[in-house]
């Protein structure tokens, strides 16, 4: 929906559940997820029209599952270019340094790697969000003032239908120069990782076959990335050399000069966009203060070498959406929102660390250092397990996760869970398409569910949890056939009879027997009432007005 600021019967501004400042992919996904939950959302975007040129270009299998959760999976598939081969790094001589298998589907049931043009993706997400009856999108509406209160936040806007907007929570998804972040007292951790790269997005006129489709040239004379830019598009990324001037590199002549060795000329190619980006590695130390919350680039930035920038922002959206939904109607304590920082901040630091580690391998300009790197990686057989630097696994930080006997988080909690095909009532599909997502309890047959009492069922129904008894052979109507033998093999191999999966697909916890399942459900109930908070607290932010009203 679009339109002017709504009013109550006495003419005062309506109090929305959530105001989202910024309507890029992260704001769009958050609005869509909250709208699907029936929340009253207003999205405020300073620019009157969507940005028409490419920016982000990659998402992984987990983010495909996020789109699936938003009900736009098939629409997104229609505008993406999934990878069916390998991602290679080569040296100047063409020798493979590392070969990463991107063929087939990843653990989330989606292709391991997918490329897209951001305007097409945004059109899908924005259209779906605006179609929700409870979502209002106001473009050309800039937030210039912000005044937090005890029960809500008052926003002052200028531009299209400017005026006051009031919401119980405000999410700043407004980019690296976030206005909402400037209203908060949080500090920023900056790792001082800076590299300038010229990114050139093109539309080839020919039907050239690109093999491999996505690869990295690790040549100290000019490290270069060559990847898909989505269906019918190609992207080149050229590292700025120390003697080059940034302003000169931004010119069309520079872009064509660098494309020419690759056989790209104005006769066979249109340049859609060329821009110099300064890659950075930093994150905000606290993502929530009172009724203000940050997401996406407003909370973190990273180099693009792992393709996790937008992906991380969309993980923010799906983590935050289910927590806001529970808090807004009192099913969870507001302190649940503090676990958003503790969980996502540690997780995103894994992505930043991985991106930096890859960048330090790629961005080598010294020929001797590059030769040494090449020899080491070739000796490792181009196997990413040995050729690339080790990085920690992407696990959530502490938060809403099962606790062990010592009070610490239980083993394996906070890991991404897989999504397999199951059969229910004659239909075979990916799990979330059959359950609708949300909290999900997967059990080895119906037996473990017998331990749950009426109060447990009431609690689970209240948070929209789905109970999924799995069968390895023919299932009764209420059961689910584990069509690929993925879930039951996983459960039985680890001695579990049940697992509890959160709405963001991460593992809350496991149970070894029926009694353990009841205890697991009890832990979730207790943690939503009294969240495990590891993020610190700060005083509420002061009212803020943009300098000069802008």
N, C-alpha and C positions, 0 to 999 in steps of 0.2 A: 504494500500500500504506500501511497505517497500523498502528501498534503500539508496543510498548514497546522500549526501547533494546536492540539485539541484543548478544550477548556472544560471545566466542571460546570455544574449548574449555576454556580455563583460567579463565574467568569474567571476564576483563578486557574493557573496552569494545572493540568492533570498530572498526577504523580505516576509515572511509568514504573514498571518493575526495574528495567535496565535501560540506561542510555549508553549507546556505543558510539564513541567518538572515533571516526575513521571507518570507511566502508570499502576497504580492500579485501583480499581473500580471507584474512583472519576475522575482520569484522563481519563479513558476509556469512562465514560459516557459523560464527557465534550467534548471529541474529537468526540464522536458519534453525540451528539446534534448539535455541530458546523458543523460537516461534512454534516449532513442532511440539514443544512441551506445553504450549498454551500461554507462555509468558508475554506480557505487554512490553514490547521493545520498540525504542525509537533509535534509529541510526542517523547520525549527523555527519555529513561529509562536506568538507569545505569547498571541493571542486564541483562545479555544476554538471560536468559530464564525465563519464568514465574515461580513464587514461587509455588512449587507443593503441599504444605501442607495447611491444614485448618487454618483460622484465624477468620474473621468475620463469623457469623452464622445466623443472624436474620435480616429480614426487615419487615416493617409494610405495611398496605394497601396503604398509600400514596406513598411509594417507588415503590410498584407495578405499580402505575399509572405513575411514572417516567420512569420505564422500558417500559411501554406501549408507552409513548411519544417518546422513542428512537426506536420504531419499533421492539422491541425484547420481547414483552410481552409473547407470546406463547413459545418462546424458553426458557425464564426464568422459566415459569410455569413447563416446562418439567424437570427441575433440582432442583425443590424445594419441600419441604415437608410442605404443609399448615396445620395449626392447626385446628382441628375440635372439640376440647373440651375445657377444662379450664386450666388455669395456676394457680397452687396452691402453697401456702406457708404453711408448716407444722412445728410444734414444734417437740421436741425429742420424745414425746409420740405419735406422729402421728395425733394430733388434728389439724384441719385446722385453720390457722390464717387469711388467706385471700384467696379468690377464685375469680379470674378474668376471665370473660367470653371472651374467644378468639374464640368461635365457630362462624361460618358464616362469611359474608363479612363485611368489614368496610365501612365507608362513601365514600371511593374512588372507590368502586366497586370491590375491591380485598379482599382476605382473610385478616382478622385482623392481623394475625401473620403468618410468613413464615420462615422456616429454610432451610439452604443450606450449601453446601461445597464451600468455596470461589474459589478454583481452577476451579470448574465447572462453577460457575457464571462468573468468569473472562474470561474463554474461550468463552462464549457467547458474552460478551461485547466487548472483544478485536477483535473477529472475525468480528462482525458487524462494529466496527469502522474502521478496516483495509480494509473492503470491500468498503468503501466510496472513490470515485475517488480523492477527495481533501484532504484526510488524509494520512499522511506519518508517519509510526512508525519506530523508530530507536532504537533497543534494543542493550544493551552493549555499550551504548553511554552516558558517564557521563559528566554532565555540571560542569566545573571547573572554569569558569570565566564568569562575567556578567557585561556589561557596558551599562547603560541606556543612551539613547540619546533623542533629542527633538522629533524625528519622529519614532524611533524604538529602540529596545534593541539588542545589539550584545552579543551573547553567544559563549563562547569558550568550545569546547567539546574534550574529549579524549576517546579512545577506538575504537569501531567499526565505521569506516568511520568518525573518529574524524576531527575536524576543526571548522570553524565558522558557526554559524546559526544566522540569523537575523529575528526578528519578531516585528510586531507593538505592540503586548502585550505578556507578559510572565506570565503564571499561574504556581505557585508553588504548585503542588499536590504531593509533594515529602516527605510527612510523617513528623513525630514528630521532626526529626533532619533536617528540611528543609534547603537546601542550598539557595534557593531563599529568604526565610525569613531572613537568615543571611545577605543578601544584603540590608535589609530594616531597617529603624530606629525605627520601632514600638516597643512598650513595650509589656510585657506579664502579664496578671493577673493570679496569681496562688493561688488557694484556700487552698493549703496545705493538700489536701485529699489524703493520701497514704495508700494503702493496697496491700499486696502481695498475689496472688492466683496462685495455680498450675492448669493449664488448660490441660486436657487430652482428646484428640480426639481419638475415637475408631471405629473399624469396627467389630461389633459382628458377629460371625459365625453362630449363631442360629437365629431363627425368634421369639424371645421373644416378648410378648406383653407388652408394657410399658404404664401403666395407673396409674396416669395421665402421658401423654407423656412428659410434661414439668412441673417441679416443683422445689421448693426451700426448702431445709431442714434447718430450723432455729434452729440448735442445738448448744449451746454455746461450746460444746466439739469439734465441727468442722462444721461451716457453710459450706454447700455444695449445689451446683447447679447441677441439672440433667436435660438435655434437648436434643432435637434432634440435630444432627449435619448435617442434610440434609438426603435425602433418603438413607436408609441402614446404617446410622451412629448414634452414641451416643456421647454426650459430658458430661464429669464431670468436675466441677470446685471446687477445695478444697482451703479453706482459710488457709494461713500459720499461725500457732500458734506462740505466742511470743518466745517460747523456741526453735523453729526450725530454722535450718540453711538453707538459701536460696539455697546454692550450693548442699546440700544434697537432698533438695526437688526436684531439677532438675533431679535427677537420675532416670533411668528406675525402679530400685528397689523401690524407693519411690512411683512411680506411681502405680506399681502392688500392693504394700502394701495397698494403699488407695482404690484401686478398689476391692480388695479381699472381703470385707464385702458386696459388691454389687453383688457377684456371678460372677465376671469377672476375668478370669484367662487366661494364655497363651493358654489353651486348647480350649477356646470358644471365644477368642477375640484377635484381633490384635490392638496394639496401633499405631495409625497413626502419632500422634504428642503429645509431652508433653513439656510444657514450663511454666516458672514462669513469670507472668506479674505483673508489679507494676501499679495498677490503679491510675490515676491522674485526677485532675479537674482543667483545665486552658484554657485560650483563649488568642489570640492575640488581642490587643486593636485596631489595625487598619489593615484591611485586604487588603487595596489597597494603594500603593504609586506610583503615576505617572503611568508608564506602567507595574508595577509589581503588581500581585494579588496573594492571597493565597486561598487555598481551602482544605477541609478535615483536616486530622491530622496536616497539616502544620499550620492551623489556630486555631484548638481547639482539646482538648482531654477530655474524660470523662470516668467515671467508666461504666462498661457494664451492670449495674443492670437493666436499662430500655431498653437495646438493641438498643440504638440510636446512637452509634458511627458512623458506616458506613452510617446509614440513614441520619445523619446530613450532612455528606460529600456529599451525593448525592443530598440533598436539595441545598447545595452550588452550585453544578454543574448546576442544572436546573435554579436557580436564575441568575447565572452568564451568562449562555449561551445566553439567550434572550437579555440581556443587551449588551453583547459584539457584538452580531449580529447587533443590531440597531446602536451602536456607530461606528462600523467599516465602514459602508457606509454612515455615516452622517445623518441617520434618527433620531438620538438623540445626545444630547450634551455629551462629554466625562465625564462630572460631574455625569452623570447617574451611573457611576461605583462606585461613593462614596456611593450611596444608598445601594450597595451590603453589605458594612460593617454595616451600620446603621440598615438595615433590618435583616440580617442574624445573626449578633452578639447578638442582644437581643433575637432572637428566639433560638439560640443555648444555651444561658444562661438559658433559661427555661429547656432545655433538661438536662443540667449539674446539675441544681438545683434538678430536679426530680431524676436523677440518684444518686446524693449524699443522698437525703432524703431516698430513698429505701435502699441504702447501709448502712445508719446509723441504719436502722431497722434490716437488715440482719446480719451485722458484729458485733454482740453482743457476747462477750466471758464471761462476768460475769454472773454466774448462777442466782444470785438474780435479776439482771437487766433483764435477759431473761425471768424469771418467771413473773416479772411485765409486761413486754411487752406482753407475751402470754396471761395473764389474760385480759389485756386491749383489745387486738385484738379479743379474743374469745367472750368477752362481746359485741363487736361491730358486732357480727354475721358473722364474716369473710367477711363482706361487704367492698370492697375497698373504697367506698365513706366515710366510717367512720373509718375503721381500719388502713388506711394508712395516712400519714401526708398530709395536703392539699398542692397542688402545683399550681402555676399560669398557666393559659392556654397558649398553644404554639401559640403565635401571633407574626407576624412580627413586628420589630421595625419600627420607622418612615421612610418614603421613598416615593416611587411612589404609593401614596394612595390618595383617594378622600379627599378633604378638606371641612370642614364645614364652615358656615358663619363667624366664628371667626378665621378662618385660620388654626385651628387645624384639625387633622385627623377626618374624619367622623366616626360615630359609625359602628361597625362590620367590618371595613376595616382591611385587613391584616390577616383575618381568612382563613383557608383552606376551599375551597368549595367542596361540594359533587359531585360525578359522578354517574348518573343514566343511565339506558337504555332508549333510545329513538328510534323511528322508522322514517326512512327517505327513501323515494322512495322504499318502500317495504322491507327494511332491518332493522332489530332490533338489536342494539348493544349498547355497552357503548358509551357515547357521544363522547369521543375523537377519537374513531375509525371511527366515521362518519364525524367528522369535521376536523380531522388531527391535532387538538390542536391549540396552539397559542392563541392570544387574542380572546376572545369569548364574544359576547353580546347575552344574553338570554333574550327574551322578551315574555310577555303574549300576544300572537297573533302578527300579523304584524303591528297593529296600531301604537305602539310607534316608529317604524322605519320610519314612514311617516314624522316625525319632522326633520329627518336628511337631510341636504342640500348636494348639489353636492360636496362641499369642504369637508364635513364630510366623505362622501363616499370615496373620493379620499385619504384622510388621513388614513382611516381605511384599505383601500386596500393596501396602501403603507407599513403598518406595518403588513400586512398579517392577519388582523382580520377576524373572521367568524361571520356572523349574523345568529342567530338561533331563528326564530319565533316559539314559542311552541303552540301546540294545545292540548286540552283535549279530543277532539273527532277526527273524520276523518280529516286528514290534506291534503291540496293540495300538489302537487309535490314539491314545493319549501319549504314547511313547515316541521316541526318536530313534530311528535306525542309523547307527554309525556307519554310513555308506562306504567311507574310505578307510575304516578301521584306524582313524587317526586319533580320536579322543580316547577310546578305551585302551588302545595300546599304550598311550601316554600315561593314563591313570594307573593301569595295572603294573606297568613297568616301574612305577615309583611307589607302589603300595598305597595308593589313594583310592578312596571310594567316592570322593566328591571334591570339586573345586568351586570356588566362588570368584567369578570374574566381574570386574567393575565395568561401568558403562563406557569407560575409555579403553577397554580391552586389556587392562593390566590386571595381574593376578592379585586379588585381595588375600586369598589363603586357601589352604587345603585341609582335608579331613581324612584320617586313616580308617575311621569307622563311623557308624551312625551317630554315636554319642559325640564324636568329634565334630560332626556336621552341626549338631545343635549348638555346641560351644562356639563354633565358627560364626553362626548366625547371631548368637548372643554378643560376640565381640563386635560385629559390625553395628548392631543396634547401639551398643554402649559407646563406640567410637563416634558415631554420628551425633550422639548427645553430648559427649565430652571428647572432642577431637584431640589427638596427640599432636600438639603444636610445637614445632621446633623452630619456627621463625620468631624473631624478636618482635616486640611491640614498640610503637613510637607514638608520640602525641598526634592528635588529628591535625591535618594540614590546615594552613591558614587560607582565607579566601584569596583568590587570584584573579587578576584582570590582565589581559595581554597588554603589553606596552603600546601606547597609542591607540588602544582599542582594536589592535590587529594581532 
